[in-house]
Amino acid sequence: AERVRAYRELAGSAGTCCVVVQLLVNSRAAGVMFTANPLTGSCDEFVITANWGIGESVVADMTTPDTLIVGAARGDIISTTIASKKVMVALVQDEESAGSAKATKSTRSKTEINEQAAIFRLARAQAMPVLPSMQDTLCLTNDAIQQLWRLGKKVHKYYGEKPQDIEWAVDQGGKVMLLQARPVTTLGNHSD
């Protein structure tokens, strides 16, 4: 409450607050996509970085992620660098939480909550080693790469063709989910 009051005083009448409730995605892979290449400034390329699990390992720089450069116009893969990914962050559930989730579910109707939501509401993120068989394997399918490219095109267009820094996740069923987007701030003088 004190931080909210301080923000309102700083922002004046424009200072409003809201609460965002967002689904926690139990992702197979996640990462960041730039709708302009932050190294070259080229708006003709999207850069995708990805790792197994949820995106924390990528955004917190806990491991070297896979990196793909994709053509902005057609979604063609220009280059792929498969990293040796040793660490991932995944959702885990304590035994105590699992019992609580099952008990909670049994007291609610199906329309109020589904089993997966009950379990992941009580999950926590934990860093863990990537299985050796997955460490040197691209964590994105071709379908996921194309979904990401289409998502990047939509977000880029929505924000007035301005380069975007997009956090995303691929759920266990292979569907790409948009987590957040914000303007790219690192292009400097490279911008096209």
C-alpha positions in Angstrom: 0.0 0.0 0.0 2.9 2.4 0.8 4.5 1.7 -2.6 1.2 2.3 -4.4 0.7 5.7 -2.6 4.3 6.7 -3.5 3.7 5.8 -7.1 0.4 7.8 -7.2 2.1 10.8 -5.8 4.9 10.5 -8.4 2.6 9.9 -11.3 -0.1 12.3 -10.3 -3.6 11.7 -11.5 -2.4 9.2 -14.1 -1.2 6.9 -11.4 -3.7 4.0 -11.3 -3.3 0.5 -10.2 -4.6 -2.8 -11.4 -4.0 -6.5 -10.7 -3.3 -8.9 -13.5 -4.2 -12.5 -13.0 -2.4 -14.7 -15.5 -2.4 -18.4 -16.2 0.9 -20.0 -15.2 2.0 -22.0 -18.2 3.6 -25.3 -17.5 5.8 -24.9 -20.5 7.8 -27.5 -22.4 10.1 -24.6 -23.7 10.1 -20.9 -23.3 12.2 -17.8 -24.0 12.5 -14.4 -25.7 11.9 -13.2 -29.2 13.0 -9.9 -30.7 11.2 -8.6 -33.7 14.4 -6.9 -34.8 18.0 -8.3 -34.5 19.4 -6.5 -31.4 23.0 -7.2 -32.5 22.7 -5.9 -36.1 19.6 -3.7 -35.8 18.1 -5.4 -38.8 14.3 -5.3 -38.8 14.4 -8.0 -41.5 15.2 -10.7 -38.8 13.5 -12.0 -35.7 15.8 -13.5 -33.1 14.5 -16.3 -30.9 16.3 -17.6 -27.8 14.9 -20.7 -26.1 15.4 -23.3 -23.4 13.6 -26.2 -21.9 11.1 -25.5 -19.1 9.8 -22.1 -18.1 11.6 -18.9 -19.3 13.3 -18.0 -16.1 16.6 -19.7 -17.2 16.7 -17.6 -20.3 15.7 -14.2 -18.8 17.9 -14.7 -15.8 20.9 -15.8 -18.0 21.3 -19.1 -16.1 22.3 -21.1 -19.2 23.2 -20.5 -22.9 19.9 -20.9 -24.8 19.3 -22.1 -28.3 19.3 -19.2 -30.7 17.5 -18.9 -34.0 17.4 -16.1 -36.6 14.2 -16.2 -38.6 13.4 -14.0 -41.6 10.7 -11.4 -40.7 9.0 -11.5 -44.0 8.5 -15.3 -44.6 9.5 -17.0 -41.4 12.4 -18.8 -43.1 15.1 -20.1 -40.7 18.3 -18.2 -41.5 20.4 -19.7 -38.8 20.1 -22.1 -35.8 22.6 -22.4 -32.9 21.9 -25.3 -30.7 23.4 -24.7 -27.3 24.5 -27.3 -24.8 21.7 -26.5 -22.3 22.8 -27.8 -18.8 20.2 -26.0 -16.6 16.4 -25.5 -16.9 13.8 -24.1 -14.6 10.6 -26.2 -14.3 7.5 -26.2 -12.2 7.6 -28.7 -9.3 5.2 -29.6 -6.7 5.9 -30.6 -3.1 4.2 -33.7 -1.8 2.3 -31.6 0.8 1.0 -29.3 -1.9 -0.1 -32.3 -4.1 -2.3 -33.6 -1.3 -3.7 -30.1 -0.7 -4.5 -29.7 -4.4 -6.3 -33.0 -4.5 -8.3 -32.2 -1.4 -9.1 -28.7 -2.7 -10.3 -30.1 -6.1 -12.6 -32.6 -4.4 -14.5 -29.8 -2.6 -15.0 -27.6 -5.8 -17.2 -28.1 -8.8 -15.6 -28.7 -12.2 -16.7 -25.3 -13.4 -14.8 -23.6 -10.6 -11.4 -25.2 -11.2 -9.8 -28.0 -13.2 -7.3 -30.5 -11.9 -4.3 -29.0 -13.7 -5.1 -25.5 -12.5 -5.3 -26.8 -8.9 -2.0 -28.5 -9.1 -0.1 -25.6 -10.8 -1.5 -23.0 -8.5 0.5 -24.7 -5.8 3.6 -25.4 -7.9 6.9 -23.5 -7.6 9.7 -22.9 -10.0 13.0 -24.8 -9.4 16.3 -24.9 -11.3 17.3 -28.4 -12.3 19.7 -30.1 -14.7 18.6 -30.8 -18.2 18.6 -34.5 -19.0 21.8 -35.4 -21.0 19.7 -36.6 -23.9 18.1 -33.2 -24.2 21.1 -30.9 -23.6 22.2 -30.7 -27.2 18.8 -31.0 -28.8 16.9 -28.0 -30.2 14.1 -27.3 -27.8 11.7 -26.0 -30.4 9.8 -27.9 -33.1 9.4 -26.5 -36.6 5.7 -25.9 -35.8 6.6 -23.9 -32.7 9.1 -21.8 -34.6 6.4 -21.0 -37.2 3.9 -20.2 -34.4 6.5 -17.9 -32.9 7.1 -16.1 -36.2 3.4 -15.6 -36.7 3.0 -14.3 -33.1 6.0 -11.9 -33.6 4.4 -10.6 -36.8 1.1 -9.9 -35.0 2.7 -8.2 -32.0 5.1 -6.2 -34.2 2.1 -4.9 -36.3 -0.1 -4.3 -33.2 2.6 -2.0 -31.8 2.9 0.1 -34.9 5.7 -1.8 -36.6 8.0 -1.0 -33.7 10.5 -3.7 -32.7 9.3 -5.7 -29.7 11.0 -7.8 -27.0 8.5 -10.7 -26.5 8.5 -13.3 -23.7 6.7 -16.5 -24.7 6.1 -20.1 -23.7 5.2 -23.4 -25.5 2.8 -25.4 -23.4 2.9 -29.2 -23.1 0.5 -29.5 -26.0 2.8 -27.5 -28.4 0.8 -24.2 -28.4 2.8 -21.0 -28.2 1.6 -18.5 -25.5 2.4 -14.8 -25.4 3.5 -13.8 -21.9 4.4 -10.2 -22.4 5.8 -7.8 -24.9 7.6 -4.5 -24.6 9.5 -2.2 -27.0 13.1 -3.2 -27.8 15.3 -0.6 -26.2 18.8 -1.8 -27.3 18.8 -1.0 -31.0 20.6 2.3 -30.7 21.7 3.7 -34.0 21.2 0.3 -35.8 17.4 0.8 -36.2 16.2 0.5 -39.9 
